[in-house]
Amino acid sequence: MILITGATGNIGGATLEALVASGTPVRALSRRERSWPAGVEGVTGDLADADSLIRAADGVDAVFLLSGYAGTERLLAALAAAGAARAVLLSGSSASSGDTSNAVASYQIESERIVRASGLEWTVLQLTRS
């Protein structure tokens, strides 16, 4: 089971669709109850509310995360405790700058640090403009 955060957004939604099409079991996190396509298990929670994320972790093998949310560290700890193996973080090229005076770079740098320190296997995806 893969937990998708940001499942209603552009990238999270495309990730969700690709996993469903491949037959991979997915759980989609949303701030409110909603209808999901066949093959998607929905769970209600908010990335800014760490306590709401713990129930989303049960039975999850991996997670697709967005950068910049206060609950990231707590969610990763819950996932590790539940036996998850991998975290994939969507970040951005500004994190490579190391410039913590830039608000966007700062939250991406911190999110990458948290994922790397989680004890899970991890992948960081840095989006760049071409």
C-alpha positions, 0 to 999 in steps of 0.5 A: 500500500502506498500513501499519497499525500497531495492526492488532489493536486496536479503531481499527487493526482498524476502519481495516484492515477499512475499507481492505480493504472498499474494495479498498485494498492493506494491510499489517498490523503485528503483534508475532507471526505471525498469520492475516489476512483475504484482501487483507491482507499481514501483517508481524511487528514491534514499534513499540518495536523500531525495527529490526524496522520497517524491512522493513515500510516497503518498498513502502508509500505511507502509514502509520497510526500509534499514538502513544507508541512509541520506533520512530516516528521510525525507522519514518517515516525508513524510510518516507520513504526507501522513497518513502512519501508520508503518515503518519496519526497517532492521537493524543488531545485531551490533546496540545492541552493542551501539558502535558508533565507529563502522561505521556499528553499528553507522549507524544502531543505528542512523537509529533505533533512527530515526525510533523510533522518527518518530511518526509511529508505528515501528518494527526493525528487527535485523539480527543475525548470527547463 
